[in-house]
Amino acid sequence: MKKYILIADPSKVSRFVLEYYLSDKYNILMAESIAEARRMLSLAIPSLVLVAHELKDGLGYELCRYVNERFKNVPVVILSSEDDKERRRIALESGAIDYLVRTKIDDTIVSYVDELVELIEISNVRGSIACTLINHKEDEVIINNVLNSLGMQVYNCKIDDDLDMELLSKNPDIIIIDMDIGKNEGLELIKKIRKIGSMKKVPILIITDSRENTVLRSLMLFGANDYTLRPLSTESIMLRVTANIRTKKLYDYLDRINNELYQMATTDPMTGLYNRRYILEQLNILNYNFERYGTAFSVILMDLDKFKSINDTYGHDCGDKVIIDFAQRVKSSVRKTDFVGRFGGEELIVVLQNIDEENLYKITKKILYSIRNSSVTYSNFVISYTTSIGVKYCNSYYPNIDEYIKRADHLLYLAKENGRNRAYIENSSGVVEVV
């Protein structure tokens, strides 16, 4: 289906020439005045508006501002008979994305229009955020207009002490930096931005006058992703911004998928704790560090007392709720650096790294009393539960991590045999009960 293009021009010759070149690919809407153009816009929203500098009832800038206010994502190109800097400035400030001189209108207009319309159509950056640090007002206006036509949000930032916080709060999909902001300041700014944690993967597009390979290579080495040269080109800005944001979104998607796969591979879906395989991997790492550096660690094994009777009495849904509550209480009782996992069924395991005997005792006691005073409400029933705990303080090396687990498991069953709802630790002094 053909897209619409609105041509607003009082000259019959200009309208005829433009229609001649464009009508094979586009539905052409014609207007001689601002009023007529506004009426056309009420009938159909075009993919592009070509506006003459002067219309029958006013200047084309007025129509440009109207389109920019009412149809923010519809790009406007101003046509003029003069290559005038002041006219160009006003056109851009009115919201135009480009300024074309009439003598340039020939069959190349078709490829120009095709490129603009296609870029906007396929850009897929609507809603993306750009932060700009631009020294030249005209460049800033051009970039704002082009990115607005793509449906992007644009924030013009200042280079000051609050820049870090501003970038973090805006969370941009691309950062556009003008290298003409002082000697070496552009390079220093790139380095500064790359040191901000969440900005490390955000694409940086540089605006520069330099065509020297050494300068352009330095930009890339310092952390820029791409550059565009002055004088700025609408097509170049669209292409480079679109390409870099799409690449970022692809990487973001891959990171998200990898994180999801990592979560699936390492966590227990019911409790959200680490799974058995991940815990054993961490235990192997800690055992290696213990052999090499002498860094002590510990293994805590625990399971729910009389859990089968809970399942038999209240059902498996209730049993699952108890396990989830059990897991949350254990996790909240240990340090953030410790690994808490579901070892199987109602059995949990905690691996504590870089810990001494005194703190191990305190943490074990905290877990024991947290569970001892706990209960779960299910279908108007209040269900209390307890746990038995076995702890191995790993201050002597075993090549096979199963030995540590076996010792902790032995102490867990010792707690069961001695009445449940208790904990035993094996440390350098022998086996002690937690009281």
HELIX and SHEET records of a PDB file:
HELIX    1   1 LYS A   12  LEU A   22  1                                  11    
HELIX    2   2 ILE A   34  LEU A   43  1                                  10    
HELIX    3   3 GLY A   60  ARG A   70  1                                  11    
HELIX    4   4 LYS A   85  GLU A   93  1                                   9    
HELIX    5   5 ARG A  102  LYS A  104  5                                   3    
HELIX    6   6 THR A  108  ILE A  122  1                                  15    
HELIX    7   7 LYS A  137  SER A  149  1                                  13    
HELIX    8   8 LEU A  163  LYS A  170  1                                   8    
HELIX    9   9 GLU A  185  ARG A  194  1                                  10    
HELIX   10  10 GLY A  197  MET A  199  5                                   3    
HELIX   11  11 ASN A  213  PHE A  222  1                                  10    
HELIX   12  12 THR A  234  THR A  266  1                                  33    
HELIX   13  13 ARG A  276  TYR A  293  1                                  18    
HELIX   14  14 PHE A  307  TYR A  314  1                                   8    
HELIX   15  15 HIS A  316  SER A  333  1                                  18    
HELIX   16  16 GLU A  357  ARG A  372  1                                  16    
HELIX   17  17 ASP A  402  GLU A  417  1                                  16    
SHEET    1   A 5 TYR A  26  ALA A  31  0                                        
SHEET    2   A 5 LYS A   3  ALA A   8  1                                        
SHEET    3   A 5 LEU A  48  ALA A  52  1                                        
SHEET    4   A 5 VAL A  76  SER A  80  1                                        
SHEET    5   A 5 ASP A  98  VAL A 101  1                                        
SHEET    1   B 2 GLU A  54  LEU A  55  0                                        
SHEET    2   B 2 GLY A  58  LEU A  59 -1                                        
SHEET    1   C 5 GLN A 153  ASN A 156  0                                        
SHEET    2   C 5 ILE A 129  LEU A 133  1                                        
SHEET    3   C 5 ILE A 174  ASP A 178  1                                        
SHEET    4   C 5 ILE A 204  THR A 208  1                                        
SHEET    5   C 5 ASP A 226  LEU A 229  1                                        
SHEET    1   D 6 PHE A 339  GLY A 344  0                                        
SHEET    2   D 6 GLU A 347  GLN A 353 -1                                        
SHEET    3   D 6 PHE A 297  LEU A 304 -1                                        
SHEET    4   D 6 THR A 387  CYS A 394 -1                                        
SHEET    5   D 6 ALA A 423  ASN A 427  1                                        
SHEET    6   D 6 GLY A 430  GLU A 433 -1                                        
SHEET    1   E 2 SER A 375  TYR A 378  0                                        
SHEET    2   E 2 PHE A 381  SER A 384 -1                                        
END                                                                             
